[in-house]
Amino acid sequence: MELKMTCTEKTPVNHNVVKIVLECEDTLVEMPVSSFVLITSNMGMKRPYTPIEQTKKHLLFYVKVYEKGNVSRFLGNLKKGDPVNVTYFVEKRTYTPNEFKNILFVAGGTGITPCLQVIREIVKNKNDKTKCTILNYNSTPDDCFCKEEIEEYCKSMQVRCINRFDRDFNVESDYDFVYVCGPPGFMECISGKKTPDKQQGELKGILKDAGYTESHVFKF
C-alpha cells in the first residue's frame, strides 16, 4: 500500500541520527510485529526503515544519516510539512507472546530499531512474561540513541541492556532465541549475512560457534 505522509517532526538526536515523525491523513492499519516500511527519496530510491512506535496516524523513526545514503540524506534534510512517500508495510517475522522464555537481541548501531519494535510489543503486553537482553554495540557512547526508550523498557524488569563500545562479540549460549540486526560487517561476524534476495541464509559466525541453530536465530 502506497501512502503519502507528512513530516510533522524532525529532531537531531546526536551527530548523525535524527528522530522523525510522519503523519498520515487517514487512520493507519496496525502493523504486525515485526514489520518495516519502504521510504522513497526525492530521487526515487527506496530503503527499508522500521518504525519503533505507531499511533493511529503517526509513525516514529530514528534515522542514521549517511553521507552517501540517498534516502537517509533525503530524510535528514526534511522540513516540517514536507511530503514523504511510504510503502506500508512489509512483514518480517510474526512475534508470538511467550513463544520463548529468554530472547537475546544483538544490535549494531541503527540495528537497534527493529529490536525495539519487538521489545515494545513484549513490554506493553502484561500477559507476556518473555525476558529480553539487549547487546547494544556502538562505536562510542555518543553514537548511542533511543536511550530514553531503552531506559523506559528496562524499568519493566523484563528487559536489560548491555552497552558495548568494543569488538568483544562473545555471546552466551543460554538464550532460547536470538534476533540480530546491524551493518553488513557486523552481521557477517555475528550470524552471517542474509542472501542477496533477503532470505535468512546460512547461520555463521559467533552465534553458530556458540551452538545456536538456524531455527533459533532471526536476521532482521
Long-range contacts (C-beta under 8 A, 24 or more apart in sequence): 1-29, 1-87, 1-88, 1-89, 2-85, 2-86, 2-87, 2-88, 3-28, 3-85, 3-86, 3-87, 3-88, 4-83, 4-84, 4-85, 4-86, 5-59, 5-83, 5-84, 5-85, 5-86, 6-81, 6-82, 6-83, 6-84, 7-78, 7-79, 7-80, 7-81, 7-82, 7-83, 7-84, 8-58, 8-80, 8-81, 9-80, 10-78, 10-79, 10-80, 13-62, 13-145, 14-142, 14-143, 14-144, 14-145, 15-142, 16-64, 16-65, 16-66, 17-62, 17-63, 17-64, 17-65, 17-110, 17-145, 18-62, 18-63, 18-65, 18-75, 18-76, 19-60, 19-61, 19-62, 19-63, 20-60, 20-61, 20-62, 20-63, 20-75, 20-78, 21-58, 21-59, 21-60, 21-61, 22-58, 22-59, 22-61, 22-84, 22-86, 23-57, 23-58, 24-57, 24-58, 24-59, 25-57, 26-57, 27-56, 27-57, 28-54, 28-55, 28-56, 28-57, 28-58, 28-59, 28-88, 29-88, 29-89, 30-54, 31-88, 31-89, 31-91, 32-91, 32-94, 32-95, 33-94, 33-95, 33-117, 33-118, 33-121, 34-91, 34-92, 34-93, 34-94, 34-95, 34-114, 34-117, 34-118, 34-220, 35-89, 35-90, 35-91, 35-92, 35-117, 36-89, 36-90, 36-92, 36-114, 37-86, 37-87, 37-88, 37-89, 37-90, 38-86, 38-87, 38-90, 39-71, 39-75, 39-84, 39-85, 39-86, 39-87, 40-71, 40-84, 40-85, 40-86, 40-87, 41-70, 41-71, 41-73, 41-74, 41-75, 42-74, 43-70, 43-74, 45-70, 45-71, 46-71, 46-87, 47-71, 47-72, 48-90, 49-113, 50-113, 50-114, 50-117, 50-220, 51-117, 52-113, 52-116, 52-117, 52-120, 52-146, 52-149, 53-120, 59-86, 61-113, 62-110, 62-113, 62-145, 62-146, 63-110, 64-109, 64-110, 92-218, 92-220, 93-218, 95-121, 95-122, 97-122, 97-125, 97-127, 97-128, 97-130, 98-127, 98-128, 98-129, 98-130, 99-130, 99-177, 100-130, 100-176, 100-177, 101-129, 101-130, 101-131, 101-176, 102-130, 102-131, 102-132, 102-133, 102-174, 102-175, 102-176, 102-177, 103-130, 103-131, 103-132, 103-133, 103-175, 103-176, 103-177, 103-178, 103-179, 104-132, 104-133, 104-135, 104-171, 104-172, 104-175, 104-177, 104-178, 104-179, 105-132, 105-133, 105-134, 105-135, 105-178, 105-179, 105-180, 106-135, 106-137, 106-171, 106-178, 106-179, 106-180, 106-181, 106-182, 106-190, 106-191, 106-207, 107-134, 107-135, 107-136, 107-137, 107-180, 107-181, 107-182, 108-137, 108-138, 108-181, 108-182, 108-183, 108-186, 108-187, 108-190, 109-137, 109-138, 109-139, 109-143, 109-182, 109-183, 109-186, 111-180, 111-181, 111-182, 111-183, 111-186, 111-220, 112-136, 112-145, 112-146, 112-150, 112-181, 113-146, 113-181, 114-179, 114-181, 114-220, 115-179, 115-181, 115-220, 116-146, 116-149, 116-150, 116-153, 118-179, 119-153, 119-159, 120-149, 120-153, 122-158, 122-159, 123-153, 123-156, 123-158, 123-159, 129-158, 130-158, 131-158, 131-159, 132-158, 132-159, 132-160, 133-159, 133-160, 133-161, 133-162, 133-175, 134-159, 134-160, 134-161, 134-162, 135-162, 135-164, 135-171, 136-161, 136-162, 136-163, 136-164, 137-164, 137-165, 137-169, 137-182, 137-186, 138-163, 138-164, 138-165, 139-165, 140-165, 141-165, 169-206, 170-206, 171-206, 171-207, 171-210, 172-210, 173-210, 173-211, 173-212, 176-216, 177-216, 177-217, 177-218, 178-207, 178-212, 178-216, 178-217, 178-218, 179-217, 179-218, 179-220, 180-207, 180-217, 180-218, 180-219, 180-220, 181-219, 181-220, 187-219, 191-217, 191-219, 192-219, 193-219, 194-219
